[in-house]
Amino acid sequence: DSRTERRFLPSDVSVSGGIEIYALDSVNSRILRLDRNLKNAYTVYQPDSGEDQFGIFGKFGGLAFDQTSGDLFVIDTDNGAVVRIDMLGGNIHTSGKFGSERLSLREPLGLDTGADGSIYIADRGNAAVGILPHFGGALSFIGGGMLEAPVDVAVLSNDRIIAADKRGVVIFDRTGTPLAIAGYGTDREMSPRSVAFFGGKIYISDAASSRVLEYSIREKSAP
């Protein structure tokens, strides 16, 4: 309720099976949980809550709820890390942080989770999409050399990934092979800010037109 909370700037949202909604408040660096009617909001995590484990957070970039594990993933843009929050046990783990033994993220922004628990990260600093196993491990990248400055990513069906880039969107398979593009002057001028996939359709928040663009996915027919 912005009438009672003057300093509130939601920068990303994610849902838990359509029952609970998680909102990332970038002004107060906190995560809020609301019910499906946008009522009963309360803070799930906040860095200045007095517990040392919350001090790992820098500037929030994006969040995603993993329907399979029930974990909440948050992008820590300042530290170039993905933070996994165990919503049952309350434990917090980080992956991809600069200077770790793994390959590092440079400027992670948006993210999404796959059916196998993998985390896909739009890394503007590396101009690529990072892929990280659910519980950590070797970080790999796809889209390098084609993407310019990705800001968000969404997982489609059949292990395909769509990246929202500086001037358009690109669909990749898991190996990084581009399958389709929109924008880049091919069909319209576009400046994506976020992307989502639901019900066989792709939704793009486009700053160039100040609209939400909708694209339908057509599956290939069997031979």
C-alpha positions in Angstrom: 0.0 0.0 0.0 1.9 3.1 -1.2 -0.4 5.3 0.8 1.1 4.0 4.0 4.6 3.2 2.7 6.0 6.2 0.9 9.4 4.6 0.2 8.6 1.5 -1.8 10.0 0.6 -5.2 9.2 -2.9 -6.4 11.8 -4.0 -9.0 10.8 -7.6 -9.6 8.1 -10.1 -8.6 7.8 -13.9 -8.5 5.0 -16.2 -7.6 4.7 -19.4 -5.6 2.1 -21.6 -7.5 -0.2 -18.6 -7.7 -0.8 -18.6 -4.0 2.0 -16.3 -2.7 3.7 -13.3 -4.4 7.2 -12.3 -3.6 8.2 -8.7 -4.4 11.7 -7.2 -4.4 11.7 -3.7 -2.8 14.8 -2.1 -4.2 14.5 1.1 -2.1 14.6 -0.7 1.2 16.6 -3.8 0.0 14.0 -6.2 1.3 11.8 -9.1 0.0 8.1 -8.9 0.8 5.6 -11.8 0.7 2.0 -11.1 -0.1 -1.1 -13.3 -0.7 -2.7 -13.6 -4.1 -5.0 -10.7 -3.3 -1.9 -8.5 -2.6 -2.9 -8.4 1.1 -1.1 -9.4 4.3 2.3 -8.2 3.2 5.3 -8.8 5.5 9.0 -8.8 5.1 10.6 -12.2 4.4 14.3 -11.0 4.4 16.1 -7.7 4.9 19.8 -7.0 5.2 19.6 -4.8 8.3 17.5 -7.3 10.3 20.3 -7.7 12.8 21.4 -11.1 11.8 24.9 -11.4 10.3 23.9 -13.8 7.6 21.9 -11.1 5.9 25.0 -8.9 5.4 25.8 -10.8 2.3 23.3 -8.8 0.3 24.3 -5.9 -1.8 22.0 -4.2 -4.4 19.1 -6.5 -5.4 18.7 -7.2 -9.1 16.0 -9.8 -9.4 14.3 -12.8 -7.8 12.8 -16.1 -8.8 10.9 -18.8 -6.8 11.7 -22.4 -7.6 8.5 -24.3 -7.7 10.2 -27.7 -7.3 12.4 -27.0 -4.3 10.5 -24.1 -2.7 13.8 -22.1 -2.6 13.9 -18.4 -3.4 16.7 -17.1 -5.5 17.9 -13.5 -5.4 20.4 -11.6 -7.6 23.0 -9.7 -5.6 24.2 -7.3 -8.3 26.8 -5.5 -6.3 28.7 -8.7 -5.4 28.0 -10.5 -8.7 26.3 -13.4 -6.9 23.2 -15.6 -6.9 21.7 -16.0 -3.4 19.7 -19.1 -2.6 17.3 -18.8 0.4 15.9 -22.0 1.9 12.4 -20.9 2.8 11.9 -23.9 5.1 15.2 -23.9 7.0 16.1 -20.2 6.5 19.7 -21.0 5.3 21.3 -18.7 2.8 24.0 -19.8 0.2 25.7 -17.8 -2.5 27.1 -18.9 -5.9 29.0 -17.2 -8.7 30.5 -14.5 -6.4 33.5 -12.6 -7.8 36.8 -14.1 -6.6 35.3 -17.5 -5.8 36.7 -20.8 -7.2 33.9 -20.7 -9.8 33.7 -18.6 -12.9 32.3 -15.2 -11.8 29.2 -13.2 -12.7 30.0 -9.6 -13.5 26.7 -7.7 -13.5 23.8 -10.2 -13.0 20.3 -8.7 -13.3 17.3 -11.0 -14.0 17.0 -14.7 -13.5 14.7 -17.7 -13.8 14.8 -21.4 -12.7 14.4 -24.4 -14.9 12.5 -27.7 -14.3 15.7 -29.4 -13.3 16.6 -26.8 -10.8 19.2 -25.0 -12.9 19.3 -21.2 -12.5 19.6 -19.0 -15.6 21.0 -15.5 -15.1 21.0 -12.5 -17.4 24.6 -11.2 -16.9 24.9 -7.8 -18.5 28.6 -7.5 -17.6 29.5 -10.7 -19.5 26.9 -10.0 -22.3 25.7 -13.6 -21.9 23.3 -15.9 -20.0 24.9 -17.7 -17.1 23.7 -21.3 -16.2 24.3 -22.4 -12.6 23.3 -25.8 -11.1 20.7 -25.5 -8.3 23.2 -26.2 -5.4 26.2 -24.5 -6.9 28.9 -25.9 -9.2 30.6 -24.9 -12.4 29.1 -21.8 -13.9 28.7 -21.8 -17.7 27.6 -19.2 -20.2 25.6 -19.2 -23.5 24.8 -16.3 -25.9 28.3 -14.8 -25.8 29.1 -13.0 -29.1 25.4 -12.5 -29.9 23.9 -10.8 -26.8 24.8 -7.2 -26.2 23.5 -6.4 -22.7 21.0 -8.9 -21.4 18.7 -7.7 -18.5 16.4 -10.6 -17.9 15.8 -14.2 -18.9 12.8 -16.7 -18.8 12.7 -20.4 -19.2 10.4 -21.8 -21.9 9.3 -25.3 -22.4 11.6 -28.0 -23.8 14.7 -26.5 -22.2 14.6 -23.3 -24.2 15.6 -20.0 -22.8 14.6 -16.5 -23.9 16.9 -13.6 -23.1 15.8 -10.0 -23.0 18.6 -8.0 -24.5 19.4 -4.4 -25.2 17.6 -4.2 -28.5 15.5 -7.3 -28.7 14.9 -10.9 -27.4 16.6 -14.2 -28.4 15.5 -17.8 -27.9 18.3 -20.2 -27.3 18.4 -23.9 -26.7 20.4 -25.2 -23.7 23.6 -25.5 -25.7 23.4 -21.8 -26.7 22.2 -22.3 -30.3 19.9 -19.3 -31.3 16.4 -20.5 -32.4 14.5 -17.3 -33.0 14.8 -13.5 -32.5 12.5 -10.5 -32.2 13.5 -6.9 -32.3 17.0 -5.9 -33.4 15.4 -4.0 -36.2 14.1 -7.2 -37.8 10.4 -6.6 -36.9 10.3 -3.5 -34.6 12.4 -1.3 -32.5 12.5 -2.7 -29.0 14.1 -1.9 -25.6 13.2 -4.8 -23.3 13.3 -4.4 -19.6 12.0 -7.8 -18.5 10.5 -11.0 -20.0 8.1 -13.7 -18.8 6.6 -16.9 -20.2 3.2 -18.2 -19.4 0.5 -20.3 -21.2 2.6 -20.6 -24.3 3.1 -16.9 -24.7 6.1 -14.6 -24.1 5.5 -11.2 -22.4 8.0 -8.5 -22.8 8.1 -5.2 -20.8 9.3 -2.8 -23.5 10.6 0.6 -22.6 10.7 1.8 -26.2 6.9 1.6 -26.7 5.9 1.8 -23.0 3.9 -1.4 -23.5 3.9 -5.1 -22.7 4.5 -7.0 -25.9 3.0 -10.4 -26.4 4.4 -13.1 -28.7 2.9 -16.6 -29.2 5.2 -19.7 -29.4 4.5 -22.1 -32.2 5.7 -25.6 -31.6 7.1 -27.6 -34.6 4.9 -30.2 -35.9 6.1 -33.8 -35.7 7.4 -35.1 -39.1 
